[in-house]
Amino acid sequence: MTVFQRLESNVRGYCRNFPATFSRATNAFLYDKQGRRYIDFLAGAGTLNYGHNNPVIKRRLIEYMEQDGVIHGLDLHTSAKARFLEVLEKTVLWPLELDFKVQFTGPTGTNAVEAALKLARNITGRTNVVSFTNGFHGVSLGSVAATGNSHFRDAAGVPLNNVSFVPYDGYLGSDVDTLDYFEKMLVDGSSGLDLPAAVIVETVQGEGGVNVAGQPWLQRLAEVCREFDMLLIVDDIQVGCGRTGTFFSFEPMGIVPDIVTMSKSLSAYGLPMSIVLMKSELDQWKPGQHNGTFRGNNLAFVSATAALELFWKNANFARDLKRKGQMMLDGVEKIAEEITPFEVEIRGRGMIQGIACDACPALAGMISAEAYRRGLIIETSGAEDQVLKFLPPLTIEDEVLEEGLEIIRDSCRTVMESQSLREELATAE
Ligand SMILES: Cc1ncc(COP(=O)(O)O)c(C=O)c1O
């Protein structure tokens, strides 16, 4: 029995599918304690967009520590925080003409979501919030109330209130605009829907199964929010920081949210850090009204600043993301061909792609398990874990990306011919 089995809570999750003990990592590679190399298509569930241990960022962190830079700062002014804010302003906010204020929240994504929901409720004086089917926003009580999946909801232990769910884009098939339904509910005083303070949405639902909202749908959602005076919150925690090809996932959608939540890859090095961005007129917090001990992870400010300077100061990185995203899509299409005769759906934007195996949900997990045996880590997502979710670091080298895609393709071939698939199909019948 390992120390993990003996001592670590039953709640542990990812390590059950990928049980190696990892001890070293560089860019898209993880190494276990025996030195076996794994290609990382999980990337900390969207936290390692810039790979493991980027050498430039690492150097900045080491230098900062060698100078005895402040590490923990509550919300005190520090040089590292000032530098982060200045660089964020210059590199991201000004070029996009976004008049946002920045709130530093507790370090995890759910802390940012809680703050965003609380702010929206305080501003509007309304309690209800609209979230979408298959949405995932975290597991603390406010966030899990806005999360669709019953696996997480059932663990809450209390009734989850003050959130109404509306079908996400495509939930009722490609020929139904789910916003017709939402709008009708808002207009109809007898629909039972209390006017929401806000709508919280992911432009691409990561945990929910790589569901992609179309541009027309998002634009109409923004209009509906304006028309009914609801705040639009974009949760960019998983698909922000370049995952879809631009710093914010909403940039090419032609919408400007009222509030944005960011975390995961923001610190660029796997260090915990989250922020809420809000239009400046929405910064209606009273001093100290929402706090948290770990809002000042200055090491994360240093690494986040380094990443903005390294990757987002000019357009080259974003341009290359487009090329790499296409390369990835080509590879994913080839993989999907191997899964015939099952009908699968490919969906994604930029460097988040999914293969949905709705006809045989267990298939995604079987392919993931076979890929792991062959030295690659890829997770599944969706309500039934039926979606194979491709999330390599954005900085992955072309040849490693190719190698990884090839491993998954080979894994599909093996699974399609396997006895375990035949058994799975027999039980499903
Ligand atoms: C879109 C989105 N929001 C919020 C969260 C919650 O973040 P955390 O797990 O850091 O609390 C996640 C995590 O996967 C997420 O994908």
The ligand as an SDF file (V2000), in Angstrom:
LIG
                    3D

 16 16  0  0  0  0  0  0  0  0999 V2000
  -14.3800   27.3910  -15.8400 C   0  0  0  0  0  0  0  0  0  0  0  0
  -13.9270   27.0840  -14.4460 C   0  0  0  0  0  0  0  0  0  0  0  0
  -14.3170   27.8510  -13.4430 N   0  0  0  0  0  0  0  0  0  0  0  0
  -13.9210   27.6260  -12.1800 C   0  0  0  0  0  0  0  0  0  0  0  0
  -13.1080   26.5560  -11.8780 C   0  0  0  0  0  0  0  0  0  0  0  0
  -12.7010   26.3010  -10.4540 C   0  0  0  0  0  0  0  0  0  0  0  0
  -11.3550   26.5300  -10.2560 O   0  0  0  0  0  0  0  0  0  0  0  0
  -10.6150   25.9030   -8.9800 P   0  0  0  0  0  0  0  0  0  0  0  0
  -10.6110   24.4190   -9.1720 O   0  0  0  0  0  0  0  0  0  0  0  0
   -9.2500   26.4920   -9.0090 O   0  0  0  0  0  0  0  0  0  0  0  0
  -11.4080   26.3300   -7.7920 O   0  0  0  0  0  0  0  0  0  0  0  0
  -12.6840   25.7030  -12.8980 C   0  0  0  0  0  0  0  0  0  0  0  0
  -11.8330   24.5300  -12.6180 C   0  0  0  0  0  0  0  0  0  0  0  0
  -11.6970   23.6170  -13.3740 O   0  0  0  0  0  0  0  0  0  0  0  0
  -13.1100   25.9660  -14.2160 C   0  0  0  0  0  0  0  0  0  0  0  0
  -12.7380   25.1730  -15.2350 O   0  0  0  0  0  0  0  0  0  0  0  0
  1  2  1  0
  2  3  1  0
  2 15  2  0
  3  4  2  0
  4  5  1  0
  5  6  1  0
  5 12  2  0
  6  7  1  0
  7  8  1  0
  8  9  2  0
  8 10  1  0
  8 11  1  0
 12 13  1  0
 12 15  1  0
 13 14  2  0
 15 16  1  0
M  END
$$$$
